[in-house]
Amino acid sequence: MRSLLSHVPDTNRSLLLFVIFVDYCCFNEDGFSGLPMALLYEDEFVSVNECAVQIKNYHFPSKKVKSIPIEVIRVLWFEEQETCKCSTKIWGKSPDAVYWALDVKRCIPSVTRDKFNVVLDVGQKVRPGFTVTDGGEFMEAMRAVLDYHVIIVDTINL
């Protein structure tokens, strides 16, 4: 951290440290809580904390993370990849207006065992979609953070 900050001008150091701190912390109903976000679920495709779902390898071609605040989620669809009938892609936008994060094995039936597809409605035309490796643990984490009015559907029927 020191070597990183040595290249930052003095006038910008405190701002940079504040941005790093805020990114690491969470906001609650009363505003900034200042407490670190507890990691509730993580696998190679996604992580969930108290404030956001972070979809890994989302943006093309940079593979950057897409962070979705928990409070913008309206509907969550999930389904086992083996039984999923919705149109998916390895990476990119499908005909169902879902933009799928990178999973090179999503469309290979023999290796999708025990993985789940997840799609979120966040109030935009194109919905984010991604894979999770442990559907039960992921859903337990999501139920812990989602508001009571969020609709959860166990079949992706878009």
Contacts in CASP RR format, 6 or more apart in sequence:
PFRMAT RR
TARGET T0000
AUTHOR 0000-0000-0000
METHOD contacts of the structure
MODEL  1
MRSLLSHVPDTNRSLLLFVIFVDYCCFNEDGFSGLPMALLYEDEFVSVNE
CAVQIKNYHFPSKKVKSIPIEVIRVLWFEEQETCKCSTKIWGKSPDAVYW
ALDVKRCIPSVTRDKFNVVLDVGQKVRPGFTVTDGGEFMEAMRAVLDYHV
IIVDTINL
5 13 0 8 1.000
5 16 0 8 1.000
5 17 0 8 1.000
8 16 0 8 1.000
21 34 0 8 1.000
22 32 0 8 1.000
24 36 0 8 1.000
24 37 0 8 1.000
25 32 0 8 1.000
25 33 0 8 1.000
25 34 0 8 1.000
25 35 0 8 1.000
25 36 0 8 1.000
25 37 0 8 1.000
26 33 0 8 1.000
26 34 0 8 1.000
26 35 0 8 1.000
26 36 0 8 1.000
26 37 0 8 1.000
26 49 0 8 1.000
26 50 0 8 1.000
26 51 0 8 1.000
27 33 0 8 1.000
27 51 0 8 1.000
37 49 0 8 1.000
37 50 0 8 1.000
37 51 0 8 1.000
37 52 0 8 1.000
38 49 0 8 1.000
38 50 0 8 1.000
39 47 0 8 1.000
39 48 0 8 1.000
39 49 0 8 1.000
40 48 0 8 1.000
40 49 0 8 1.000
40 50 0 8 1.000
40 141 0 8 1.000
40 144 0 8 1.000
40 145 0 8 1.000
41 47 0 8 1.000
41 48 0 8 1.000
41 132 0 8 1.000
41 134 0 8 1.000
41 137 0 8 1.000
41 138 0 8 1.000
41 140 0 8 1.000
41 141 0 8 1.000
41 142 0 8 1.000
42 48 0 8 1.000
43 132 0 8 1.000
43 133 0 8 1.000
43 134 0 8 1.000
43 138 0 8 1.000
44 56 0 8 1.000
44 133 0 8 1.000
45 55 0 8 1.000
45 56 0 8 1.000
45 57 0 8 1.000
45 101 0 8 1.000
45 103 0 8 1.000
45 130 0 8 1.000
45 131 0 8 1.000
45 132 0 8 1.000
45 133 0 8 1.000
46 53 0 8 1.000
46 54 0 8 1.000
46 55 0 8 1.000
46 56 0 8 1.000
46 101 0 8 1.000
46 118 0 8 1.000
46 130 0 8 1.000
46 131 0 8 1.000
46 132 0 8 1.000
46 138 0 8 1.000
47 53 0 8 1.000
47 54 0 8 1.000
47 56 0 8 1.000
48 54 0 8 1.000
48 138 0 8 1.000
48 141 0 8 1.000
48 142 0 8 1.000
48 145 0 8 1.000
50 70 0 8 1.000
50 145 0 8 1.000
51 69 0 8 1.000
51 70 0 8 1.000
52 67 0 8 1.000
52 68 0 8 1.000
52 69 0 8 1.000
52 70 0 8 1.000
53 67 0 8 1.000
53 68 0 8 1.000
53 70 0 8 1.000
53 73 0 8 1.000
53 120 0 8 1.000
53 142 0 8 1.000
54 65 0 8 1.000
54 66 0 8 1.000
54 67 0 8 1.000
54 68 0 8 1.000
55 65 0 8 1.000
55 66 0 8 1.000
55 67 0 8 1.000
55 68 0 8 1.000
55 101 0 8 1.000
55 128 0 8 1.000
55 129 0 8 1.000
55 130 0 8 1.000
56 63 0 8 1.000
56 65 0 8 1.000
56 101 0 8 1.000
57 63 0 8 1.000
57 65 0 8 1.000
57 91 0 8 1.000
57 101 0 8 1.000
57 102 0 8 1.000
57 103 0 8 1.000
58 64 0 8 1.000
58 65 0 8 1.000
58 66 0 8 1.000
58 99 0 8 1.000
58 101 0 8 1.000
58 102 0 8 1.000
58 128 0 8 1.000
58 130 0 8 1.000
59 66 0 8 1.000
60 91 0 8 1.000
60 92 0 8 1.000
60 102 0 8 1.000
63 102 0 8 1.000
66 101 0 8 1.000
66 128 0 8 1.000
68 120 0 8 1.000
68 122 0 8 1.000
68 128 0 8 1.000
70 145 0 8 1.000
70 146 0 8 1.000
70 147 0 8 1.000
71 147 0 8 1.000
72 122 0 8 1.000
72 123 0 8 1.000
73 120 0 8 1.000
73 121 0 8 1.000
73 122 0 8 1.000
73 146 0 8 1.000
73 150 0 8 1.000
74 121 0 8 1.000
74 122 0 8 1.000
74 123 0 8 1.000
74 150 0 8 1.000
74 151 0 8 1.000
75 120 0 8 1.000
75 121 0 8 1.000
75 150 0 8 1.000
75 151 0 8 1.000
75 152 0 8 1.000
75 153 0 8 1.000
76 118 0 8 1.000
76 119 0 8 1.000
76 120 0 8 1.000
76 121 0 8 1.000
76 142 0 8 1.000
76 146 0 8 1.000
76 150 0 8 1.000
76 151 0 8 1.000
76 152 0 8 1.000
76 153 0 8 1.000
77 118 0 8 1.000
77 119 0 8 1.000
77 120 0 8 1.000
77 121 0 8 1.000
77 153 0 8 1.000
77 154 0 8 1.000
77 155 0 8 1.000
77 156 0 8 1.000
77 157 0 8 1.000
77 158 0 8 1.000
78 116 0 8 1.000
78 117 0 8 1.000
78 118 0 8 1.000
78 119 0 8 1.000
78 132 0 8 1.000
78 135 0 8 1.000
78 138 0 8 1.000
78 139 0 8 1.000
78 152 0 8 1.000
78 153 0 8 1.000
78 154 0 8 1.000
78 156 0 8 1.000
79 86 0 8 1.000
79 116 0 8 1.000
79 117 0 8 1.000
79 154 0 8 1.000
79 155 0 8 1.000
79 156 0 8 1.000
80 114 0 8 1.000
80 115 0 8 1.000
80 116 0 8 1.000
80 117 0 8 1.000
81 106 0 8 1.000
81 112 0 8 1.000
81 113 0 8 1.000
81 115 0 8 1.000
81 116 0 8 1.000
81 117 0 8 1.000
81 131 0 8 1.000
82 109 0 8 1.000
82 112 0 8 1.000
82 113 0 8 1.000
84 117 0 8 1.000
84 156 0 8 1.000
85 156 0 8 1.000
86 94 0 8 1.000
86 96 0 8 1.000
86 98 0 8 1.000
86 117 0 8 1.000
86 119 0 8 1.000
86 156 0 8 1.000
86 157 0 8 1.000
86 158 0 8 1.000
87 94 0 8 1.000
87 95 0 8 1.000
87 96 0 8 1.000
87 98 0 8 1.000
88 94 0 8 1.000
88 98 0 8 1.000
88 100 0 8 1.000
88 106 0 8 1.000
88 107 0 8 1.000
88 117 0 8 1.000
89 100 0 8 1.000
89 106 0 8 1.000
89 107 0 8 1.000
90 100 0 8 1.000
90 102 0 8 1.000
90 103 0 8 1.000
90 104 0 8 1.000
90 106 0 8 1.000
90 107 0 8 1.000
91 100 0 8 1.000
91 101 0 8 1.000
91 102 0 8 1.000
91 103 0 8 1.000
91 104 0 8 1.000
92 99 0 8 1.000
92 100 0 8 1.000
93 99 0 8 1.000
93 100 0 8 1.000
93 126 0 8 1.000
94 100 0 8 1.000
96 158 0 8 1.000
97 125 0 8 1.000
97 126 0 8 1.000
97 127 0 8 1.000
97 158 0 8 1.000
98 119 0 8 1.000
98 126 0 8 1.000
98 127 0 8 1.000
98 128 0 8 1.000
98 129 0 8 1.000
98 158 0 8 1.000
99 126 0 8 1.000
99 127 0 8 1.000
99 128 0 8 1.000
99 129 0 8 1.000
100 106 0 8 1.000
100 129 0 8 1.000
100 130 0 8 1.000
101 128 0 8 1.000
101 129 0 8 1.000
101 130 0 8 1.000
101 131 0 8 1.000
103 130 0 8 1.000
103 131 0 8 1.000
105 111 0 8 1.000
105 112 0 8 1.000
105 115 0 8 1.000
106 112 0 8 1.000
106 115 0 8 1.000
106 117 0 8 1.000
106 131 0 8 1.000
114 133 0 8 1.000
114 134 0 8 1.000
115 131 0 8 1.000
115 132 0 8 1.000
115 133 0 8 1.000
116 131 0 8 1.000
116 132 0 8 1.000
116 135 0 8 1.000
116 138 0 8 1.000
117 129 0 8 1.000
117 130 0 8 1.000
117 131 0 8 1.000
117 156 0 8 1.000
118 129 0 8 1.000
118 130 0 8 1.000
118 131 0 8 1.000
118 132 0 8 1.000
118 138 0 8 1.000
119 127 0 8 1.000
119 128 0 8 1.000
119 129 0 8 1.000
119 156 0 8 1.000
119 158 0 8 1.000
120 127 0 8 1.000
120 128 0 8 1.000
120 129 0 8 1.000
121 127 0 8 1.000
122 128 0 8 1.000
127 158 0 8 1.000
132 138 0 8 1.000
139 152 0 8 1.000
142 152 0 8 1.000
143 152 0 8 1.000
146 152 0 8 1.000
END
